[in-house]
């Protein structure tokens, strides 16, 4: 009886091991496939220049008109031409270029900041293993300081990350407009730039 019980337990363990292995292989296959499809053309490029300034190229939003509950996935690539840095904070500078004029600029901006949610996963060579932002609203990320004091989102451990000189990292982003967003958020044309707080 004990022998049969041990055989049964061993069989269950083997089945669980094989299932876990298949799930792991499937996840890696999906991730690598996604990476291969997107590797050549990141949607948004951030460069830490050799003087420590930051430049941004690309668009998080794509070319589609946004509406409540819409989501978009893409790739942000960060190049570091400065020196080895530890990124401890992340913020956004947002410019409202166009909007529906029956609403005030302040009303539209406030609604926009509280309707957009950003998720970021960090990786290298487009394999993502660590989530550093999870549906964080633009209102928590916007850098609204009028001086040089950083007013963005602080990245506590383990969400802070290092980038070596002449190296890069990839961030997979998911941008989502909350389903409760009002009509004033539709047909908005906005520009978004990332800024970082980092330690050398």
C-alpha positions, 0 to 999 in steps of 0.5 A: 500500500505504501509503495502504491502511495509513493508511486502515486505521489511521484506521478503527481510530482512528475506531472506538475514538473512537466506542466510547469516546464511547458508553461515556462517554455510557452511563456519564453516562446511568446516573449521571444516572438513579441521581441522579434516582431518589435526589436527593430522599431521601438515606438519611443526612444529616450536618450540620456545625452553625454551631458546628462540632458534627456531627449525624447523621440517618438509617440506613445499614442500612435496615430489612432484617435483615443477613446475610453478603455482603449489600450496600446502596447509598445516599446520604449528604449532608453540609451545612455550616453552619459555615465553609469546611472541609477534611475530613481525617479521618472516623470512626464512633461506633457504638452496639450497641443489640441483639444475640443474648444468647448472645454477649457484647457485646464478642464481637459488637461486635468481630465486627461491626466487622471484618465491615462494609465501607464504600465512599464515592464523592464527588460533587455533585448526585449525580454521583460521580467520586472514590472516597475509601474503598474497602471500609474496615472499620468497625474502621479507622473507629471513633473509640475515643478516650476524649478529644477526640483524633481516632482515626478514619480519616485522609484523605490527598490526594487523598481529603481534600475541601473543603466551602464554607460553606452548601454540601453534597456527596454521598457514594454509599456501599456497605455490605457485610457480609463473607461470612465474618461469623459468626452472632453478627453476625446480627439486630444493631441498631446506630446509626452516627454520623459524625464528622469531623476538619477544618481551617478 
